[in-house]
Amino acid sequence: MANVFEFIAEARSETGSSAAKVVRRKGKVPAVIYGGSDAPEMLILDHNDLLKHLAHEAVYSHVLDVKVDGRTEKAVLKHIQRHPAKPQILHVDFMRVEKDHKLKVHVPLHFINEDVSVGVKKGGIVNHTMADVEIACLPKDLPEYIEVNMAAVEIGSALHLSDLVLPAGVEIPELQQGAEHDHPVVQIVKPKTAEASVEEPTAE
């Protein structure tokens, strides 16, 4: 993992919706970090700095450095609350990570060889049913993304969770719940045929 994301935060003592509104009016974002052996801690982040970090896809699948009052916590992004109509972050949840404990996070799927896949060459259309997947692994094994090779996928065929090639030490918790949870990730479907043209009425 070449990228290192550093979030500069300050501790906050006031809680509740009114206190959060005050934080936001100052161009800041209320946040919390929890997990591990320490108690949850309320934080404040700079909104503009946060937006710059969130513009990188990799930030969602990396162990992050959260610096609070001179100390550094290792964490992952667990939840982001966004404003429904504005480009504004309302709240962020960080979850602490411990090197000997597995974590569950969503990582993006990167689809390759779509344009040269067998099914597309025959006129098929790619239909993505997932953009990311939840994995479980130790922090040291956390991948930036999972690659999905479409080269051999035929028309009418799909790749499922069990078809994904996972790095060493990485597993998909969903698959442990039984075969019915082996959901499709992507498929190549036949294009819809043109509607039959309506016959013109015959002259009487």
N, C-alpha and C positions, 0 to 999 in steps of 0.2 A: 504494500500500500504506500505509494509514493507521496500522495497528498497528505498534508497535515493541516487540519482545520483547528484554529484557536479562537475560542469565544471568550471575550473579556466581559466579566460580569461583576456586579457588586451585590452584596447581601442586602436584603430588605426585611424589615420587621413588621410593617403594616400589611394586613391581609384583608380580604373581602373585596367586593365589587367596586365600592367607592374608592378604595385605595388603588385598585388597578386602573381605574379611570384617570386618576391623578398622574399615575406613571405614564400612561399613554399620551396624555396631553403634553407631556414634556419630551415627546419623541422617543420614548423608551418602551420596552416590552416587558411585562411581568413574566416570570418563568419560575420553574421549580426543578430541582434535581433530587432524585430519590433513589432508593435501592441500596444494596450492599449492607454493611454493618452500621452505617451512619444514619442519623435521622434525616428526614426530608428537609431541604433548605430552600427558602424563597429567594429568588434572584431578580435582578434587573439587567436587561441587555439594551444596547443601543440599536434602535430600529434599522437604521441605514446599514450598519455593519452586518446585522443579521440578514437583511435582504441580499447583500453581496454574497454571503456564504451560501444561502439557500438557492442561489442561481446555479450552483454547481451540482450536477446530479450525484456526484460521488459523496457529497456530504451526508446523504441519507443512508449510506452503507459503510460508514467509516467509524472507527473509534475516535472520538473527538477530545480535544483538550479544553476543558472549561476552567478558566482561571478566575478564582474568587479570592479577593483580598490577599494576593500574593501566593496562594497555594493552587495546585493544579489537580483537578479531578478528571478521571477518565470516564467517558460516558458516550452513549449513543442517543440520537434523536428518537424519541418515542412517540411524540404527538405534537402537531402544530395546529393551532386554531387560527384560521384566517377569516378576515372580514368577508361576508358574502358578496359585497358589491365593490369594495375598494381594495387596492393592492396593499393591504395592511395586515400585519401579523398581530394577533390579539394576545396570544399566549403560547408558550413553548414548554414542553416537558422533556427533560433529560433523564435518562436512566443510567445510573452508575454501572460500570462493568468491573468484574474481578477476573483476573487472568485465569483462575482455575475453575470458573463457573461458566457453563454454556449460556449464551444469550440467544434470544429469538428476535430477529429483525427482518424487515422486508428489503430485498435487494432487487434492482431493476433487471429485466430480461433484455438482452441485446440479440436481435434476430439478424443472422448473417446469411448470405447466399440466397436471398429471397428471389432476386431477379433472374437467377440462373437455375432455380429449382426445377425439377422434372415437371411438377404440376403446373407451374407458371408458364413454362415453355409450351405446354399443351393448351394454354388459354385459361388456366385456372386463376382464381382470385384468392389472395391471402386474407384470411380472417383471423385477427388476433383476439383471443379471449382473455388473455392476461398480459399485463404490462410489467408486473413484478411478482415475486414469490416470497413467501415467508420461509426462512431457513433457521436452523439451529446449529450453533458451533461455538467453539471457544473464541475469545476475542482475537487471538493470533491467527486464526484460520478464516476470518471474515473476508469474503470476496467482495470486490467492488461491484461486480455484476455477474450474472450467469449467462453464458453464451448459448444460443439456440441455433444450430445449424440446419437450415432449411433445404439443403441441396438435394436430398433424396426423397423429399416428400411429394407424393403423387396427388393427383386430383381425387378428392373424396377421402383422403387420408388426413390424419391429425397426429400431432405430437402431444403426449400427455406428460403429467408431472414425472412419472416413472421413466420417461425417455430422456429427461434432462441429464446431462453429464455434469456431475458435481465435483468440485475440488475435494481433495482429501480432507477429512474431518468435518465435512458439511453434510447435513441431512435435512430432509423436508418433513417436518412434523405431521403434516396433513396425510402423508402416505402411511403413517403408523396407525391410522384409524380404520384401515380396511380398503379393499379394492374399489369400493364405491366412491372413495375420495380421490381416486386417480383422475383428476379433472383434466380436460383438454386445455392445452396452452395456446396452440395455434393450429389452424387447419387450412387446407386449400380446397375451395369449393368450385363447383361448376358455375360459370356465369349464367345469369338468368337469360332465358331465351326471349327474343322479341315477341311481343304480343302479336297474335295472328291478326292480320289486317282485316278490318270489317268489310264485308262484301258490299259493293254499291248496289242499291235496289235496281232491279231491271225495269226498263220503261214499259209501260202498258200500252 
